[in-house]
Amino acid sequence: MGITPFEIFWIVLILAALLPMVRQRQVHKARIRLIRKIEKKRGSRLITLIHRQELISLFGIPLTRFINIEDSEQILRAIRLTPPNLPIDLVVHTPGGLVLASEQIARALLRHPAKVTVMVPHYAMSGGTMIALAADEIIMDENAVLGPIDPQLGQLPAASIIEAVRLKGKERVSDRTLFMADISAKALRQVEDFAYYLLAGKMEASTAQEVAYTLASGQWTHDYPITAEKLQALGLPVTTGLSRDIYRLMEMYPQPAQRRPSVQFIPVPYEDEEKAERRRQ
């Protein structure tokens, strides 16, 4: 007895539903193997904090991920499971997130007795930068960036709210705006104080205060890219040059598939033309 078209349809449908799960499981196993390889090579515990844009499979609605309480719970658990004498490497790729969660992670990293290294392959903005400030060393790709840590109230920068009240005058703004300005002043002071707390043990007190103010005061827009060179000039422990394994690990956290890729290239290193010519001869 042969298979009917209706049965073929259901078989194909079931396979189509199971295939992404199988692929995801394979990628997960490959990530674990690579993480363990890096740990053995560096003699450390490797933790990843990588946020990609994901799609809801049913509706295809893009959701931007950010640092949340679940992230802080998991990272704090990983730190608790790490012996005091074992260094921690944290790979960070994030647009930022909740101040509370970022501060919890940063405080836990700062308290870890062994060396803490934060690795930034592409970007670590806002809360990601705050976490990086807790590290003994920040290793960045040559083109990677961090960002300012000035607090935001909803969609508005706290520093801009205060500046608007100053320019317009207290008598000409609503009570709600005055409430927001008061909260903004507190938020700016709290974030600056916490940044100083993270930096005080790594540099002179006056320098730590200056760096904390620079990053938290709102003198830049919140998405301003701070390069490795600028961070080094500020006195932060920043170096460049990540291992190839870190880039391979990032490739195992892929962006959601699109019908038409916005960026496309042949993913192999090209040899220098002179070297290639000599090899052919």
Helices and strands as residue ranges (DSSP letters): H 5-42, E 45-50, E 54-55, E 62-63, H 69-80, E 88-93, H 99-111, E 116-120, E 123-124, H 127-133, E 137-140, E 145-146, E 152-153, E 156-157, H 158-168, G 170-172, H 175-199, H 205-216, E 226-227, H 228-234, E 238-240, H 244-251, H 273-280
